[in-house]
Amino acid sequence: MKPLIQRSLMLGLMSSTLLSPSLIGSSVQSNFLPSAAAVALPAQEVAQRLQPVPVFTITNAQGRPLLGSQSPQQKAQVGLFFYSQKDAQTLLDQVKAKNPEVGKSARVATIGLDQAYELTQKNPQEAVFRFVPQAKQVQSAVKILQAEGKKVEQFNTTPVFFAVAGKDKGYLTIQQGNQQVIPLFLSKEDLDGLLAQLKQKDPQLAATAKVGVGSVEGVVKLMKEKNEPALKQLTIIPSKESVQYVQSQQKAAASSK
């Protein structure tokens, strides 16, 4: 397996300007889950849309993912990808405590979601790669779904949070560069911050806003199975915490040159 290459992630996503909600239409389902298969978005375009989202993993001295077994009976080794650097660091601390020899050369590495997702699609006989969402985001997703009357006790995928508002319950959009996109937040707190901005700008519209829940896996599958203009507006927004960490790493790398 090739070493993971730490990418330079250009993350200016959190400075986007709030715009009015717009109704995208029935081609994008409210839970962002795929329906019937159709012509997919080009693989390169899917990768480009996932690449700006940082994920974190533990690598060994050779830069390869650190693998372990979840149980003695498990044949395939498991590698984990985290959406929170702090969660990855917690695992690294555990590795150092249990196996100092391995832990002394291990580190937290950052890669794009596109590269991580590609590894999860590899032959599972060599290694199984899994995504680990933040526990508090999973809890938020469960609460939202329960408030909708759904009998949900757990959320087994990575949640993303979006908002609809207005009379027609259009998807809330933001301006990103010269594009209007539908933000899918990995952090509900970041979406709450956006809604707070909307409340100041347009209290009447903000009063109609409702938070919904989808999944990263559902979004990726939708992109891989369908090719519709509306899908080009779906944009996964990493947490401010992750953005700030990556930016701090980039600055540290630049200053050391």
ABEGO torsion letter per residue (X at the ends): XBBBBBBBBBBAAAABBBBBBBBAEAABBAAGBBBBBBBBBBAAAAAAAAAABBBBBBBBAAGBBBBBBABAABABBBBBBBABAAAAAAAAAAAAAABAAAAAABBBBBBBAAAAAAAAABBAAABBBBBBBBAAAAAAAAAAAAAAGBBBABBABBBBBBBBBEAAGBBBBBBBEABBBBBBBABAAAAAAAAAAAAAABAAAAAABBBBBBBAAAAAAAAAABBBAAAAABBBBBBAAAAAAAAAAAAAAAAAX
